[in-house]
Amino acid sequence: MLTQIVKLFIALNSENSPKQISYAFALGMLIGLTPLFSLHNLLVLLVAFLVRVHLGSFFVSWTLFSLLGLLFESAFAQIGEYLLTATSLHPVWQSLYQFTLFKLAHLHHTVTLGSLLIALLLFVPLTIGVQFLVVKYRVHVMAFVVKLKVVQMLKGSRFYQMYQKLQGA
């Protein structure tokens, strides 16, 4: 986990696009908030590996949101139970339950339905928010750190020059 956090900070300071980092964070949130063994998580993993996102950010986000998901599991179950027992939605659930894909998706489970709904609702705001924070971090914090004398001395050292050569290779 510590190495993933270090990779996240490297990504924040690298040339990776803020969009790549923010989408990785949001995809990690989708998997982290919902129960692990679900069909939609398989699709999210496929998207994360096929689309160009920062995988270190993805795994850090997955871990953080898994912990949050455990904290809010009872709330997710209440939301899912409300949706599944709403009389106006009974025809929808009955028709969807006739499909094998729906059964495989486990959307008839209260926690899965509630957590997936919340994760989908948070996807766009989290993506926009993380992208905004990455840009602000790079403008303010990274610019401040680069100006420090210690950082400038480290960048002038042979060790840093060897690191740059290895990183470019």
LOKOLLUM-983636 format. One record per atom (N, C-alpha, C): residue number from 1; residue in one letter; x, y negated, z negated. Coordinates in Angstrom, 1 decimal, padded with zeros to 4 digits. Layout:
N
SITE  seq  type    east   north      up
SITE  NUM     a       X       Y       Z
...
This chain:
169
SITE  seq  type    east   north      up
SITE    1     m   000.8   001.2   000.0
SITE    1     m   000.0   000.0   000.0
SITE    1     m   000.9  -001.3   000.0
SITE    2     l   002.0  -001.2  -000.8
SITE    2     l   002.8  -002.4  -000.8
SITE    2     l   003.5  -002.7   000.5
SITE    3     t   003.8  -001.6   001.2
SITE    3     t   004.4  -001.8   002.6
SITE    3     t   003.4  -002.4   003.5
SITE    4     q   002.1  -002.0   003.4
SITE    4     q   001.1  -002.6   004.2
SITE    4     q   000.9  -004.1   003.9
SITE    5     i   001.0  -004.5   002.7
SITE    5     i   000.8  -005.9   002.3
SITE    5     i   002.0  -006.7   002.9
SITE    6     v   003.2  -006.1   002.8
SITE    6     v   004.4  -006.8   003.4
SITE    6     v   004.2  -006.9   004.9
SITE    7     k   003.6  -005.9   005.5
SITE    7     k   003.4  -006.0   007.0
SITE    7     k   002.3  -007.0   007.3
SITE    8     l   001.4  -007.2   006.4
SITE    8     l   000.4  -008.3   006.5
SITE    8     l   001.0  -009.6   006.5
SITE    9     f   001.9  -009.9   005.6
SITE    9     f   002.6  -011.2   005.5
SITE    9     f   003.5  -011.4   006.7
SITE   10     i   004.1  -010.3   007.2
SITE   10     i   004.9  -010.4   008.4
SITE   10     i   004.0  -010.8   009.6
SITE   11     a   002.8  -010.2   009.7
SITE   11     a   001.9  -010.6   010.7
SITE   11     a   001.4  -012.0   010.6
SITE   12     l   001.2  -012.5   009.4
SITE   12     l   000.8  -013.9   009.2
SITE   12     l   001.9  -014.8   009.7
SITE   13     n   003.2  -014.4   009.6
SITE   13     n   004.3  -015.3   010.0
SITE   13     n   004.7  -015.0   011.4
SITE   14     s   004.1  -014.0   012.1
SITE   14     s   004.6  -013.6   013.4
SITE   14     s   003.8  -014.4   014.5
SITE   15     e   004.1  -013.9   015.7
SITE   15     e   003.4  -014.5   016.9
SITE   15     e   002.1  -013.8   017.2
SITE   16     n   001.6  -012.9   016.3
SITE   16     n   000.3  -012.3   016.5
SITE   16     n  -000.8  -013.4   016.5
SITE   17     s  -001.7  -013.2   017.4
SITE   17     s  -002.8  -014.1   017.5
SITE   17     s  -003.7  -014.0   016.2
SITE   18     p  -004.2  -015.2   015.7
SITE   18     p  -005.1  -015.2   014.5
SITE   18     p  -006.3  -014.4   014.8
SITE   19     k  -006.7  -014.3   016.1
SITE   19     k  -007.9  -013.5   016.4
SITE   19     k  -007.6  -012.0   016.2
SITE   20     q  -006.4  -011.5   016.5
SITE   20     q  -006.1  -010.1   016.3
SITE   20     q  -006.1  -009.8   014.8
SITE   21     i  -005.6  -010.7   014.0
SITE   21     i  -005.6  -010.4   012.6
SITE   21     i  -007.0  -010.5   012.0
SITE   22     s  -007.8  -011.4   012.5
SITE   22     s  -009.2  -011.6   011.9
SITE   22     s  -010.1  -010.4   012.3
SITE   23     y  -010.0  -010.0   013.6
SITE   23     y  -010.8  -008.8   014.0
SITE   23     y  -010.3  -007.5   013.3
SITE   24     a  -009.0  -007.4   013.0
SITE   24     a  -008.5  -006.2   012.3
SITE   24     a  -009.1  -006.3   010.9
SITE   25     f  -009.1  -007.4   010.3
SITE   25     f  -009.6  -007.5   008.9
SITE   25     f  -011.1  -007.2   008.9
SITE   26     a  -011.9  -007.7   009.9
SITE   26     a  -013.3  -007.4   009.9
SITE   26     a  -013.6  -005.9   010.2
SITE   27     l  -012.8  -005.3   011.1
SITE   27     l  -013.0  -003.9   011.3
SITE   27     l  -012.7  -003.1   010.1
SITE   28     g  -011.7  -003.5   009.4
SITE   28     g  -011.3  -002.8   008.1
SITE   28     g  -012.4  -002.9   007.1
SITE   29     m  -013.1  -004.1   007.1
SITE   29     m  -014.2  -004.3   006.2
SITE   29     m  -015.4  -003.4   006.5
SITE   30     l  -015.6  -003.2   007.8
SITE   30     l  -016.7  -002.3   008.2
SITE   30     l  -016.5  -000.9   007.7
SITE   31     i  -015.3  -000.4   007.8
SITE   31     i  -015.0   001.0   007.3
SITE   31     i  -014.9   001.0   005.8
SITE   32     g  -014.4  -000.1   005.2
SITE   32     g  -014.2  -000.1   003.8
SITE   32     g  -015.5  -000.1   003.0
SITE   33     l  -016.4  -000.9   003.4
SITE   33     l  -017.7  -001.1   002.7
SITE   33     l  -018.6   000.1   002.8
SITE   34     t  -018.5   000.9   003.9
SITE   34     t  -019.4   002.0   004.1
SITE   34     t  -018.8   003.3   003.7
SITE   35     p  -019.6   004.3   003.5
SITE   35     p  -019.0   005.6   003.1
SITE   35     p  -018.1   006.1   004.2
SITE   36     l  -017.1   006.8   003.9
SITE   36     l  -016.0   007.1   004.8
SITE   36     l  -016.5   008.1   005.9
SITE   37     f  -017.1   009.1   005.6
SITE   37     f  -017.5   010.2   006.6
SITE   37     f  -018.8   009.8   007.3
SITE   38     s  -018.8   008.8   008.2
SITE   38     s  -019.9   008.4   008.9
SITE   38     s  -019.6   008.3   010.4
SITE   39     l  -020.5   008.5   011.2
SITE   39     l  -020.3   008.4   012.7
SITE   39     l  -019.8   007.0   013.1
SITE   40     h  -020.4   006.0   012.5
SITE   40     h  -020.0   004.6   012.9
SITE   40     h  -018.6   004.3   012.5
SITE   41     n  -018.1   004.9   011.4
SITE   41     n  -016.7   004.8   011.1
SITE   41     n  -015.7   005.4   012.1
SITE   42     l  -016.1   006.4   012.7
SITE   42     l  -015.4   007.0   013.8
SITE   42     l  -015.3   006.1   015.0
SITE   43     l  -016.4   005.4   015.3
SITE   43     l  -016.5   004.4   016.3
SITE   43     l  -015.6   003.2   016.0
SITE   44     v  -015.6   002.8   014.8
SITE   44     v  -014.8   001.6   014.4
SITE   44     v  -013.3   002.0   014.5
SITE   45     l  -012.9   003.2   014.0
SITE   45     l  -011.5   003.6   014.2
SITE   45     l  -011.1   003.7   015.7
SITE   46     l  -012.0   004.1   016.5
SITE   46     l  -011.7   004.2   017.9
SITE   46     l  -011.5   002.8   018.5
SITE   47     v  -012.4   001.9   018.1
SITE   47     v  -012.2   000.5   018.5
SITE   47     v  -010.9  -000.1   018.0
SITE   48     a  -010.6   000.1   016.8
SITE   48     a  -009.4  -000.4   016.2
SITE   48     a  -008.1   000.1   016.8
SITE   49     f  -008.1   001.3   017.3
SITE   49     f  -006.9   001.9   017.9
SITE   49     f  -006.9   001.5   019.4
SITE   50     l  -008.0   001.3   020.0
SITE   50     l  -008.0   001.0   021.5
SITE   50     l  -007.9  -000.5   021.8
SITE   51     v  -008.4  -001.3   020.9
SITE   51     v  -008.4  -002.8   021.1
SITE   51     v  -007.1  -003.3   020.4
SITE   52     r  -006.6  -004.4   020.9
SITE   52     r  -005.4  -004.9   020.4
SITE   52     r  -005.7  -005.7   019.1
SITE   53     v  -005.6  -005.0   017.9
SITE   53     v  -005.7  -005.7   016.6
SITE   53     v  -004.4  -005.3   015.8
SITE   54     h  -004.2  -006.1   014.8
SITE   54     h  -003.0  -005.8   013.9
SITE   54     h  -003.4  -004.7   013.0
SITE   55     l  -002.7  -003.6   013.1
SITE   55     l  -003.1  -002.4   012.3
SITE   55     l  -002.7  -002.5   010.9
SITE   56     g  -001.7  -003.3   010.5
SITE   56     g  -001.4  -003.5   009.1
SITE   56     g  -002.5  -004.2   008.4
SITE   57     s  -003.0  -005.3   009.1
SITE   57     s  -004.1  -006.0   008.5
SITE   57     s  -005.4  -005.1   008.4
SITE   58     f  -005.6  -004.3   009.4
SITE   58     f  -006.7  -003.4   009.4
SITE   58     f  -006.7  -002.4   008.2
SITE   59     f  -005.5  -001.8   007.9
SITE   59     f  -005.4  -000.9   006.8
SITE   59     f  -005.4  -001.6   005.4
SITE   60     v  -004.9  -002.8   005.3
SITE   60     v  -005.0  -003.6   004.1
SITE   60     v  -006.4  -003.9   003.8
SITE   61     s  -007.1  -004.4   004.8
SITE   61     s  -008.5  -004.7   004.7
SITE   61     s  -009.4  -003.5   004.3
SITE   62     w  -009.1  -002.4   005.0
SITE   62     w  -009.8  -001.2   004.7
SITE   62     w  -009.7  -000.8   003.2
SITE   63     t  -008.5  -000.9   002.7
SITE   63     t  -008.2  -000.6   001.3
SITE   63     t  -008.9  -001.6   000.3
SITE   64     l  -008.8  -002.9   000.6
SITE   64     l  -009.5  -003.9  -000.3
SITE   64     l  -011.0  -003.7  -000.3
SITE   65     f  -011.5  -003.6   000.9
SITE   65     f  -013.0  -003.5   001.0
SITE   65     f  -013.5  -002.1   000.5
SITE   66     s  -012.7  -001.1   000.5
SITE   66     s  -013.1   000.2  -000.1
SITE   66     s  -013.3   000.0  -001.6
SITE   67     l  -012.4  -000.7  -002.2
SITE   67     l  -012.5  -001.0  -003.7
SITE   67     l  -013.8  -001.9  -003.9
SITE   68     l  -014.0  -002.9  -003.1
SITE   68     l  -015.2  -003.7  -003.2
SITE   68     l  -016.5  -002.9  -003.0
SITE   69     g  -016.4  -002.0  -002.0
SITE   69     g  -017.6  -001.1  -001.7
SITE   69     g  -017.9  -000.2  -002.9
SITE   70     l  -016.9   000.2  -003.7
SITE   70     l  -017.2   001.0  -004.9
SITE   70     l  -017.9   000.2  -005.9
SITE   71     l  -017.5  -001.1  -006.0
SITE   71     l  -018.2  -002.0  -007.0
SITE   71     l  -019.6  -002.3  -006.7
SITE   72     f  -019.9  -002.4  -005.4
SITE   72     f  -021.3  -002.8  -005.0
SITE   72     f  -022.1  -001.6  -004.4
SITE   73     e  -021.7  -000.4  -004.7
SITE   73     e  -022.4   000.7  -004.2
SITE   73     e  -023.9   000.8  -004.6
SITE   74     s  -024.1   000.4  -005.9
SITE   74     s  -025.5   000.5  -006.4
SITE   74     s  -026.4  -000.6  -005.7
SITE   75     a  -025.8  -001.7  -005.4
SITE   75     a  -026.5  -002.8  -004.7
SITE   75     a  -026.8  -002.3  -003.2
SITE   76     f  -025.8  -001.7  -002.6
SITE   76     f  -026.1  -001.1  -001.3
SITE   76     f  -027.2  -000.1  -001.3
SITE   77     a  -027.2   000.7  -002.3
SITE   77     a  -028.2   001.8  -002.4
SITE   77     a  -029.6   001.2  -002.6
SITE   78     q  -029.7   000.1  -003.3
SITE   78     q  -031.0  -000.6  -003.5
SITE   78     q  -031.5  -001.2  -002.2
SITE   79     i  -030.6  -001.8  -001.4
SITE   79     i  -030.9  -002.4  -000.1
SITE   79     i  -031.4  -001.3   000.8
SITE   80     g  -030.6  -000.2   000.9
SITE   80     g  -031.0   000.9   001.7
SITE   80     g  -032.3   001.6   001.3
SITE   81     e  -032.5   001.7   000.0
SITE   81     e  -033.8   002.3  -000.4
SITE   81     e  -035.0   001.4  -000.1
SITE   82     y  -034.8   000.1  -000.2
SITE   82     y  -035.8  -000.8   000.1
SITE   82     y  -036.2  -000.7   001.6
SITE   83     l  -035.2  -000.6   002.5
SITE   83     l  -035.4  -000.5   003.9
SITE   83     l  -036.0   000.8   004.3
SITE   84     l  -035.6   001.9   003.6
SITE   84     l  -036.1   003.2   004.0
SITE   84     l  -037.5   003.5   003.4
SITE   85     t  -037.9   002.8   002.4
SITE   85     t  -039.2   003.0   001.8
SITE   85     t  -040.2   001.9   002.2
SITE   86     a  -039.8   000.9   003.0
SITE   86     a  -040.7  -000.1   003.4
SITE   86     a  -041.8   000.5   004.4
SITE   87     t  -043.0   000.4   004.0
SITE   87     t  -044.1   001.1   004.8
SITE   87     t  -044.2   000.6   006.2
SITE   88     s  -043.8  -000.7   006.4
SITE   88     s  -043.8  -001.2   007.8
SITE   88     s  -042.8  -000.6   008.7
SITE   89     l  -041.7  -000.1   008.1
SITE   89     l  -040.6   000.5   008.9
SITE   89     l  -040.7   002.1   009.0
SITE   90     h  -041.7   002.7   008.4
SITE   90     h  -041.9   004.1   008.4
SITE   90     h  -041.9   004.7   009.9
SITE   91     p  -042.7   004.1   010.8
SITE   91     p  -042.7   004.6   012.1
SITE   91     p  -041.3   004.5   012.8
SITE   92     v  -040.6   003.5   012.5
SITE   92     v  -039.2   003.3   013.1
SITE   92     v  -038.3   004.5   012.6
SITE   93     w  -038.3   004.7   011.3
SITE   93     w  -037.5   005.8   010.7
SITE   93     w  -037.9   007.1   011.2
SITE   94     q  -039.2   007.3   011.3
SITE   94     q  -039.7   008.6   011.8
SITE   94     q  -039.3   008.9   013.2
SITE   95     s  -039.4   007.9   014.1
SITE   95     s  -039.0   008.1   015.5
SITE   95     s  -037.5   008.2   015.6
SITE   96     l  -036.7   007.5   014.8
SITE   96     l  -035.2   007.6   014.9
SITE   96     l  -034.7   009.0   014.3
SITE   97     y  -035.5   009.5   013.3
SITE   97     y  -035.0   010.7   012.7
SITE   97     y  -035.2   011.9   013.7
SITE   98     q  -035.9   011.7   014.8
SITE   98     q  -036.1   012.8   015.7
SITE   98     q  -034.8   013.0   016.6
SITE   99     f  -033.9   012.0   016.6
SITE   99     f  -032.7   012.1   017.4
SITE   99     f  -031.6   012.6   016.5
SITE  100     t  -030.8   013.5   017.1
SITE  100     t  -029.7   014.1   016.4
SITE  100     t  -028.6   013.1   016.1
SITE  101     l  -028.4   012.2   016.9
SITE  101     l  -027.4   011.1   016.7
SITE  101     l  -027.7   010.3   015.4
SITE  102     f  -029.0   010.1   015.2
SITE  102     f  -029.4   009.3   014.0
SITE  102     f  -029.1   010.2   012.7
SITE  103     k  -029.3   011.5   012.8
SITE  103     k  -029.0   012.3   011.7
SITE  103     k  -027.5   012.4   011.4
SITE  104     l  -026.7   012.4   012.5
SITE  104     l  -025.3   012.4   012.4
SITE  104     l  -024.7   011.1   011.8
SITE  105     a  -025.4   010.0   012.1
SITE  105     a  -025.0   008.7   011.6
SITE  105     a  -025.3   008.5   010.1
SITE  106     h  -026.1   009.4   009.5
SITE  106     h  -026.4   009.4   008.1
SITE  106     h  -027.1   008.1   007.7
SITE  107     l  -027.8   007.5   008.6
SITE  107     l  -028.5   006.3   008.2
SITE  107     l  -029.8   006.5   007.4
SITE  108     h  -030.1   007.8   007.2
SITE  108     h  -031.2   008.1   006.3
SITE  108     h  -030.7   008.2   004.8
SITE  109     h  -029.4   007.9   004.6
SITE  109     h  -028.9   007.8   003.2
SITE  109     h  -028.9   006.3   002.8
SITE  110     t  -029.3   006.1   001.6
SITE  110     t  -029.5   004.7   001.2
SITE  110     t  -028.2   003.9   001.1
SITE  111     v  -027.2   004.5   000.6
SITE  111     v  -025.9   003.8   000.5
SITE  111     v  -025.3   003.5   001.9
SITE  112     t  -025.4   004.4   002.8
SITE  112     t  -024.9   004.2   004.2
SITE  112     t  -025.7   003.1   004.9
SITE  113     l  -027.0   003.1   004.8
SITE  113     l  -027.8   002.1   005.5
SITE  113     l  -027.6   000.8   004.9
SITE  114     g  -027.6   000.7   003.6
SITE  114     g  -027.4  -000.6   002.9
SITE  114     g  -026.1  -001.2   003.1
SITE  115     s  -025.0  -000.4   003.0
SITE  115     s  -023.7  -000.9   003.2
SITE  115     s  -023.4  -001.3   004.6
SITE  116     l  -023.9  -000.5   005.6
SITE  116     l  -023.7  -000.8   007.0
SITE  116     l  -024.4  -002.1   007.4
SITE  117     l  -025.6  -002.3   006.8
SITE  117     l  -026.3  -003.6   007.1
SITE  117     l  -025.6  -004.8   006.6
SITE  118     i  -025.1  -004.7   005.4
SITE  118     i  -024.3  -005.8   004.8
SITE  118     i  -023.0  -006.0   005.5
SITE  119     a  -022.3  -004.9   005.9
SITE  119     a  -021.1  -005.1   006.6
SITE  119     a  -021.3  -005.7   008.0
SITE  120     l  -022.4  -005.4   008.7
SITE  120     l  -022.7  -006.0   010.0
SITE  120     l  -023.0  -007.4   009.8
SITE  121     l  -023.7  -007.8   008.8
SITE  121     l  -024.1  -009.2   008.5
SITE  121     l  -022.8  -010.0   008.2
SITE  122     l  -021.9  -009.4   007.6
SITE  122     l  -020.6  -010.1   007.2
SITE  122     l  -019.6  -010.1   008.3
SITE  123     f  -019.7  -009.4   009.3
SITE  123     f  -018.7  -009.2   010.3
SITE  123     f  -018.3  -010.5   011.0
SITE  124     v  -019.2  -011.3   011.5
SITE  124     v  -018.9  -012.5   012.2
SITE  124     v  -018.4  -013.6   011.2
SITE  125     p  -019.1  -013.8   010.1
SITE  125     p  -018.5  -014.8   009.2
SITE  125     p  -017.1  -014.5   008.7
SITE  126     l  -016.9  -013.2   008.4
SITE  126     l  -015.5  -012.8   007.9
SITE  126     l  -014.5  -013.0   009.0
SITE  127     t  -014.8  -012.7   010.3
SITE  127     t  -013.9  -012.9   011.4
SITE  127     t  -013.6  -014.4   011.5
SITE  128     i  -014.6  -015.2   011.5
SITE  128     i  -014.3  -016.7   011.7
SITE  128     i  -013.5  -017.2   010.5
SITE  129     g  -013.9  -016.8   009.3
SITE  129     g  -013.2  -017.2   008.1
SITE  129     g  -011.8  -016.8   008.0
SITE  130     v  -011.5  -015.6   008.3
SITE  130     v  -010.1  -015.1   008.3
SITE  130     v  -009.3  -015.8   009.4
SITE  131     q  -009.8  -016.0   010.5
SITE  131     q  -009.1  -016.7   011.6
SITE  131     q  -008.8  -018.1   011.2
SITE  132     f  -009.7  -018.8   010.5
SITE  132     f  -009.5  -020.2   010.0
SITE  132     f  -008.4  -020.2   009.0
SITE  133     l  -008.4  -019.2   008.1
SITE  133     l  -007.4  -019.1   007.0
SITE  133     l  -006.0  -018.8   007.6
SITE  134     v  -006.0  -018.0   008.6
SITE  134     v  -004.6  -017.7   009.2
SITE  134     v  -004.1  -018.9   009.8
SITE  135     v  -004.9  -019.6   010.6
SITE  135     v  -004.4  -020.9   011.2
SITE  135     v  -004.0  -021.9   010.2
SITE  136     k  -004.8  -022.1   009.1
SITE  136     k  -004.4  -023.0   008.1
SITE  136     k  -003.1  -022.6   007.3
SITE  137     y  -003.0  -021.3   007.1
SITE  137     y  -001.8  -020.7   006.5
SITE  137     y  -000.5  -021.0   007.3
SITE  138     r  -000.7  -020.8   008.6
SITE  138     r   000.5  -021.0   009.5
SITE  138     r   000.8  -022.5   009.6
SITE  139     v  -000.2  -023.4   009.6
SITE  139     v   000.1  -024.8   009.7
SITE  139     v   000.7  -025.4   008.4
SITE  140     h   000.1  -025.0   007.2
SITE  140     h   000.5  -025.6   006.0
SITE  140     h   001.6  -024.8   005.2
SITE  141     v   001.3  -023.6   004.9
SITE  141     v   002.2  -022.8   004.0
SITE  141     v   003.4  -022.4   004.7
SITE  142     m   003.3  -021.8   005.9
SITE  142     m   004.5  -021.4   006.7
SITE  142     m   005.4  -022.6   007.0
SITE  143     a   004.8  -023.7   007.4
SITE  143     a   005.6  -024.9   007.7
SITE  143     a   006.4  -025.3   006.5
SITE  144     f   005.8  -025.3   005.3
SITE  144     f   006.4  -025.7   004.0
SITE  144     f   007.6  -024.7   003.7
SITE  145     v   007.3  -023.4   003.8
SITE  145     v   008.4  -022.4   003.5
SITE  145     v   009.5  -022.5   004.4
SITE  146     v   009.3  -022.8   005.7
SITE  146     v   010.4  -022.9   006.7
SITE  146     v   011.3  -024.1   006.4
SITE  147     k   010.8  -025.1   005.8
SITE  147     k   011.6  -026.3   005.5
SITE  147     k   012.4  -026.1   004.2
SITE  148     l   012.2  -025.1   003.4
SITE  148     l   013.0  -024.9   002.2
SITE  148     l   014.5  -024.6   002.6
SITE  149     k   015.4  -025.1   001.8
SITE  149     k   016.8  -025.0   002.0
SITE  149     k   017.3  -023.5   002.0
SITE  150     v   016.7  -022.7   001.1
SITE  150     v   017.0  -021.3   000.9
SITE  150     v   016.7  -020.6   002.2
SITE  151     v   015.5  -020.9   002.8
SITE  151     v   015.1  -020.2   004.0
SITE  151     v   016.0  -020.6   005.2
SITE  152     q   016.4  -021.9   005.2
SITE  152     q   017.3  -022.3   006.3
SITE  152     q   018.6  -021.7   006.2
SITE  153     m   019.1  -021.5   004.9
SITE  153     m   020.4  -020.8   004.8
SITE  153     m   020.3  -019.4   005.2
SITE  154     l   019.2  -018.7   004.8
SITE  154     l   019.0  -017.3   005.2
SITE  154     l   019.0  -017.2   006.7
SITE  155     k   018.3  -018.1   007.4
SITE  155     k   018.2  -018.0   008.8
SITE  155     k   019.5  -018.2   009.5
SITE  156     g   020.4  -018.9   008.9
SITE  156     g   021.8  -019.2   009.4
SITE  156     g   022.7  -018.0   009.2
SITE  157     s   022.4  -017.1   008.4
SITE  157     s   023.3  -016.0   008.0
SITE  157     s   023.4  -015.0   009.1
SITE  158     r   024.5  -014.2   009.1
SITE  158     r   024.7  -013.1   010.1
SITE  158     r   023.6  -012.0   009.9
SITE  159     f   023.2  -011.8   008.6
SITE  159     f   022.2  -010.7   008.4
SITE  159     f   020.9  -011.0   009.1
SITE  160     y   020.5  -012.3   009.1
SITE  160     y   019.3  -012.7   009.7
SITE  160     y   019.4  -012.6   011.2
SITE  161     q   020.6  -012.9   011.8
SITE  161     q   020.8  -012.8   013.2
SITE  161     q   020.8  -011.3   013.6
SITE  162     m   021.3  -010.4   012.8
SITE  162     m   021.3  -009.0   013.1
SITE  162     m   019.8  -008.5   013.1
SITE  163     y   019.1  -009.0   012.1
SITE  163     y   017.6  -008.7   012.0
SITE  163     y   016.9  -009.1   013.2
SITE  164     q   017.2  -010.3   013.7
SITE  164     q   016.5  -010.8   014.9
SITE  164     q   016.8  -010.0   016.1
SITE  165     k   018.1  -009.5   016.2
SITE  165     k   018.5  -008.7   017.4
SITE  165     k   017.7  -007.3   017.3
SITE  166     l   017.6  -006.8   016.1
SITE  166     l   016.9  -005.5   015.9
SITE  166     l   015.5  -005.6   016.2
SITE  167     q   014.9  -006.7   015.7
SITE  167     q   013.5  -006.9   015.9
SITE  167     q   013.1  -007.1   017.4
SITE  168     g   014.0  -007.8   018.1
SITE  168     g   013.8  -008.0   019.6
SITE  168     g   014.0  -006.7   020.4
SITE  169     a   014.8  -005.8   019.9
SITE  169     a   015.1  -004.6   020.7
SITE  169     a   014.0  -003.6   020.7
